[in-house]
Amino acid sequence: MSARKCPLLSVQPIRGLVDERFQIVVINLLPNQEVTLHALHQSEDKDFWEAFGHYISNHHGTVTVAKDESLGGTYEGTEAMGLLWSMSPVPASRSGLRLRRVDILTPRVVHISVYSGHLSQGFSQQTALAASVTERWYIAPGVQRVDVRERGLKGTLFIPPGPGPYPGVLDLWGGGGGLVEYRSALLASHGFASLALEYMNRNDKKMADVDASYIEEAYLFLQRHQKVQRDHLAVVGLSFGSSVTLSMVVYSNIIKPQCCMCISGSHLVPVDKPIIKVFQNLKLSSDKLALNEDNQLMNKDLMLPIPSDPTLKVDVGKIKCPLLLVNGGDDENWPSVESAEDMKLIMEKAGNLHLLKVLTYPGAGHLIEPPYTPHIRASNFIRLDHRKVVFLWGGQTKPHAYAQENAWKEILAFLRQHLYFSTDGVVKSRL
């Protein structure tokens, strides 16, 4: 009689971009054996995040995550990437955490293990049957990361590998401020020269006077760069960055992109003065802010109801380039869905509705990030006035995960459609 083989766990690819699916297979189990697959990641802030699924091996003693059903755990059903998108902080962690990558030159390392039985806790006290490690990268080999500190700008330019030139993207994040690089790094890994621009920083007094001219300077920097196609540019904004995007595209004489995109944004905050002043004006409506039963701020009501006064809105009827709106149907932070409906009416009346494409994902929240990013319904937030609050972002885990995966495909397709003459020219890096 031959000795029974030890269980083996395979994760392929071992190294990949964060938007790539992986394949997890366990072999050499007993037939119909109950096992738990567990994923563990330590964040840059040294907090541990985990996810797990309960499986039963087939008659060959095999579990194939992409084909088999999880019967319980942090996700259920046939979910190839459930071990990533259903992650949450381990029990007894600090409250209000959100998983974000700062150092994009190092990977997100995820430890995948398989345990006997259907476990829901105490993984560190158990001995795994088998284990593996996978690296998830925001930046592909050959992508250049260039610090931008000229003409008063503060940002990072990511350039795809090869001679170029490439279509360019100006990447604007939201009201949290700071320099957020990971989306731009991932865009460059798909063939777009992307400039992640810092335009707000609660700790930098030099940024108190940032206005439209600063955004215009960034656009000109991108347009003039030797690795960028000057007539193939897009502006992308998330949350408050969408207000900046719309205001620049409508009112600037310099920013004339071939397309623009707003993720979880609104036209109800025209950026027609220094950005810090725009936020001070928003605070005038702070009496509208409500707390839910968990003491989480619901920021959405700050801008509702939709005003009828056109001077209180960006006149999107003047937009002359294709516009993509990506919204979560359960966005509790910004009135993105209500804003999209109003923008549609404005553009229909102005005769430029043909330029608008709206994607609304039921059950998704405000923070629509690259695929497989763990969904966070609420998290800590440091406001520009240095106050620490907990913002309710909204969304439900599974529909939010589906939204992020589909939205990213739509975002890349939209950029390729309007920035490349044909998809044959797309440079796509892989690890």
N, C-alpha and C positions, 0 to 999 in steps of 0.2 A: 504494500500500500504506500503510495507516494505521500509525502508530508504536505499538509495544507499550506498554500502560499499565503504570504502576508498581504493584507489590503494595500493597494496602491492608489494614490490620488494624483490625478493629472490636471493641471491648469494650463490651457493654451489660448493665446500666447502668454508666456511667462512675462514678457515685456511688451507693452502696447500703449497706444494713446488712450486717454480717458474716455473717448467716445467710441472706442472699439469694443465689440462684444468679445467675451471670452467663453471657452468651453471647459466645463468642469466634469470630469468623469472619475468615478471610483470603481475599481475592479477588485476581484478576489474576496468579496464579502461572502457571507453565507447566503443561500437563496432566501428571499423574503425576510431579510434581516432589517430591523429597525435601526436607523442611524440618524445622526444630526450633523449637518454640514454647518460649519461656523466660520465667519469672517471676522477678523480683528484688525483694527488700524489704530495707530497712535498718531494723533494730529501734531502739527508743529507746536501747538500750545501744550503738548504732553498729556492731552486728554485721550482716553481710549473710547473708540466707537466699535460697535459690534452689530452683527446681524446673523440670523441662523434660520435654517429650514429643516423640517422633519421629513424624512424620506423612508421608503421601504424598497430594498433592492429587488431586482427581478429574479427570475428563476436561474439566471446565470450568475447571480451575485454581483450585479452591476447597477450603479446609479448614474444616470446621465442627466445632469441638471437641466439642460436645454429641452429635454424630452419628457422628463418625469415630473410628477406633481408633488409639490411640497404640501404636506397635510397639516402643517401648523408652523409656529415660529413667528418671526417678524414679517413674514409674507406667506401667502398661500397660492397654490396653483402652479402652473407650468411657467416659470419665470427664470429665464437664462441669467438675468442680471440682478435678481432679487437680493443676492448677498451684498450688493453694493448700494442700490437705491433705498433699501429698507434699513440701512444702518442708523443707529441712534446711540447716544452716549451710554456707556455701561451703567448699571445701577449704582447709585450713590455718587454720581459725577456732579460737578458744578452745574447749576441751572442756567438756562438761556443760551446754551452753546450753539454755534453754527460752524460747519466744517467748510473752511475756505483755504485755498493754497496761496501762500505768499512767495515762497522760494520755488519758482517754477523750473529752476535748473536741477532740482532733485525730484525724484518720483514720489508718488503716494504709494507706500508699501503696504500691501494687504496680505495678512497671514490667513490661509485657508486650511481648515482642519476638519477631519471627520471623526465623530465619536460614536461609540456604541450606545444604542437606546435613543429615546426621544427626550432630550435635555432642553431645559429653558433657563438654567442658571448654573453657577458653579463651574464654569468651563475651565477656569484656571486650576481647579483642584482635581481635574480629570486627566487621564492619560489618553492622548489621541491615538486612534488606530493608524492614521497616516496624516501627513501635512505637506503643504507646499507654500511657496511665496510668489506673489505676482507684483510687478511694478506697473503703476499707472502714471503715464506722463502727459503733461500738457504741451510739451514741446518735442518735436521730432528731430532726429539727427540732421544736422546741416542748417537748421534754422538759426539765423543770427539774432542775438539780442543786443540792441544798441541803446545806451543811455542817451536821452535827449535833454540837454541843458543849455540850449542856445536861444537867443532872442527872448529870454525870460521864461521859456517854456520848461515844464517839468513833465517828462513822460518817458516811455520806452517804446522803441520801434522794433518790431519783429519782422524779419525779412526771410522769405522762403529760400531754400537752397537753389543754387544755379545762377546763371547770368542775369536773368530778368530782362526787362522790367516787368513788374507785376501790378495788377490792380491794387488800389490802396483803400484802406478802411480807417476812418477816424473813430475810435472806440471810447465812448463816454459812459462812465458808470454813474451811480446815483448819489443821493444826499448824504451817504455815509462819509464821502470824501476819501482822500488818500489816492494812492496809485495802485490800481488793480490790474494785474498783468495777464491772468491766466486765460481769459477769453481771447485776447489778442495773440497770445502764443499759440493757441489752438487754431485760430484762423490762419496764421502763417503756416502752420503745419498742413493746411489745406490749400495753400497757394495764394494767399492774400497778404500783402505787406500791410501790417496793422499797427497803428500808433495808439497805444494805451495812454490817455492823457489825464494827468492830475489837474483838476481845476478848482478843487476845494480841499482845504486842510485846516481843521480846527486849531492845529498847533503852529501854523505858519502865518504870521501876520502879513507877510508879503502877498498872500493870496486874498486878502480882504477886499482888494479893489479889482479882482478879476471880473472882466465883462466880456462882451461880444468880441472885442478886438483881440483878446487872448485866444479865443477859439478860432478866430480867423487866421491868426498867426500860425496856429498848429496846422490848420488846413493848408496854408501856403507852404509850410515846411514839408508836409507830406507830398504835395503836388510837385514841388521842385526837386524832390529827391531823385537821384539818378537811377535808383532801382524801382521807381514807381511810375506807372503809366498815368500821366497828368490828366488825361481825359477819361479815366476809368476809376472813379472814386465814389465811395459810399460813406455815409455817416450813420453810426449805430449808437443808440442811446437806450439805457435801461432806467426805469423809474424816473427820477428827476432828470437824468441824462436825456430822456426822451423830450422833456420840455425844452432843454437846451437845443437838442437836435432840430425840433420843429421850428423853434424861433430863429435859429441860424439859417435853415433852409428857406424859410419864408421871407425873412427881412434882410439878410446879409447880401451885399453886392459882390461879395468875394466867394462865399461858399455856395457853389453851384454843382452839387454832386449828380452822378448819373442815377443814383437811387438812394433811399434812406430807409431806416428801419427803427421802430420803436417797440421795446419790450416792456410790457407792464407800465405804460406811460399815459400821459394826458396832455391835452392842448390847453388846459385850464390854468397854467402857470406861465404866462409869457415872460421870457427873460429879456427884459428891455431896460435893465439897469444892472449895476454890479450884483453878482450872484448873492452876496451876503444880504443885500437889501431885499432881494426877492424872498429870501427866507424870513427876514424880519416882517415882511408884509404877510406871509403865511401865518406867523404867530399871532397876528391880530384876530385870526379866526380860531384861536386855540380853545375858546369856550365850547366849540363844537366837538372837541375830542372826548371820546367816551372810553371807559374801561369796562372790559368784560368781567365775568365772575372770577377769572384767574389773574386779575389785575394787569391785563395786557392792553396796551393802547391800540385802539382802532382808528387809524389815521385817515381812513377813507372818507369819513364824513366832513373832514376839513374843507373839502372842495365841492361838497354837494349842498343843495341841488345844483345842477348845471345852470349857470347863469344865462339869461337871455341877452344881456348886454354884450355885443360883439367885441368891445374894447377890453373885456376881461378874458378873452381867449385868443390864442394864436389863430390867425386867419388862414386855415389850411386850404381854403379855396384858391389861394395863390400858389400852392405847390405845383411845380412844373416837372417833377420827376416821380418815378414809381415809388410808392410808399407801402411798406409792409408793417402791419400792426400785429403783435403777438401778445395775447392776453390770456390770463387765467380767469375762468368763470367764477372762482371763489376768492378773488383778490380782495383782501380785507385792508390793504394798505393804501392803494390808490384807486380812484374810480375809473379804472382802465376800460372796463366794459361799457359803462355809461358814456365815457368820453369817445370811444370808438363809434358808438351810435350817433352821437352829436356830430362828430367829424364827418361821418358818412352823409348826414343831411347837409352840412355846409358844402361839401365837395360836390354833391349832387346838384345843389342850387347853382354852384359856380361853374359847373360843366367839366370838372376834372375828376369825376368819380371813377373813370376808367383807369386812373393811376393807382387806385387804392385796392389793397388786398388785406383782408382781416382774418386772422386765425384766432378763434376763441376756444379754449379747452375747458370743458366742464370739469369741475372738481379740482382744477389746478389753482395754485395760489400766486402770490406776487413774485416770488423769487424763482423765475424760470431760468435755470442755469444749464451748462452743458450736460449731456446725457449722464445718467447714473449718479449724479450728485445727490446725496441724501436729502430727502425732503425735510424741511424744518418749518413747522407751522407758526412758531413764535420764537424770537431770540432777543438777546440783549442788543441794545443799540445806543451808541454814544452820539448825542445830537451835537450840532455845531456850537451850542451854548454850553457844552461839556456836561450836560445832564445825562445820566444813564437811565434809560427806560427799557421796557420790554415791548417790542412791537409785535402785533399780530399780523402775520403775513398771509395766513389763510392756506387753503388747499388740503386735500386728503392724499395720503401717501401714494397709493397705487395710481390713481388718475394723474397725479402730479408727475410721477415718474414717466408715465406714458407720454404726457405732454412734453416733457423735456426731451425725450428721445425723438419724437416726431417734429417738434419745433426746430431742433437743431438741423435736421435734414432739410426742412423747409427754408431755414435761414441760409444754409449753404447753397441750396438750389436757386434761391432768389438772387444771391450775390453773383453766382455763376451766370445766371440768365442775363443780368444787366451789366456786368462788368467784363465778361469775356464775350468775344464775338461768337465763340462756339465752345462746347465742353471739351473739344479736342485739345484746347490750349491749357487746360487746368493742370497745374502742378500739384501733386498730392504726395506728401511725404508719409512714410511709414517707418515704424521702428523695426 
